[in-house]
Amino acid sequence: MTPGTHLEQLQRHAIPNRISIERGHGGLDKIIVRTDQSTAEVYPHGAHVTGFQKHDEPALLFMSRSSWFEPGHPIRGGVPIVFPWFGPREGAPAHGYARLMRWDLCETTATPEGHVRLRFKLPPSTAKNEGPEAQVHYEVTVGNTLTMELGVANTDASAPLTFESCLHTYFAVGDINTVSIRGLKGVSYLDRLDGSARKVEVSDSIRFNSEVDRTYQDTTGPVEIRDPSLQRIVRVEKSGSHSTVVWNPWVAKSRAMPDFGDEEYQRMVCVESGNVADHHLTLKPGQSTSMKVVLSSRSI
Ligand code: TA6
């Protein structure tokens, strides 16, 4: 199907003064959302939220200036959807295939409260070896906050569906050296930089002076990113998620990523909500589950 017809299909979902469709980076289709309090951008490529900004604040999400915007590559920044596995996998794309596929935009709604809601559906997996049939929906609601909800249903007649999922959110910060993260004290985590050794978070507020790559487990509470440089606190609330991943690539890994600027680690931190590792999920035929993340911010 030629991209033009994709664009024409998307245009059907435009809403005057709320939703417009245009060609984005790399010629990929881009959905632009405007509300009275904020703006947002979503690419059907990966159903990838690449931007969210309240009118009176700096952008909430980080986007790499070196990101690829092309089929077969994930967008670097914003909110990559990790499904159906987290992390590397031999002979398969890291973090699963969902962020590499073009999702179908099923519905757009301008709510009476002034919010805008987009609903996407992951097309059935093209590769036969992707395992049991699943239906995956993703709903993005834009207003004074950004809400994202990932729903997974096992539509296979007989096989169980086992998967990991994560909203791999990149937050924009003014200066990583002054940022701190609160809400994880006492939570056990897998330290990916130490052979996934199990450790316990001892500090009230996590600071950054080198690469950090931790998968916190058994944690369902809110996490806050305190950013004195941008004079704001970003709050990550979630439901249906038992894992929180905290990541900053720091210098060496930044230089090793071709789609990430060498110095960009200073302006971002990932706080990712999902169900990974011990918290992978298994759905029986007919069962479904959903995970919701609400991002908000306040001045300090
Ligand atoms: O969520 C942290 C992490 O798993 C890191 O280990 C790093 O690999 C990051 O994700 C980025 O992964 P990506 O496949 O998007 O380059």
Residues whose N, C-alpha, C, O or C-beta is under 5 A from the ligand:
A	BS01	TA6	A94 H95 D213 V245 W247
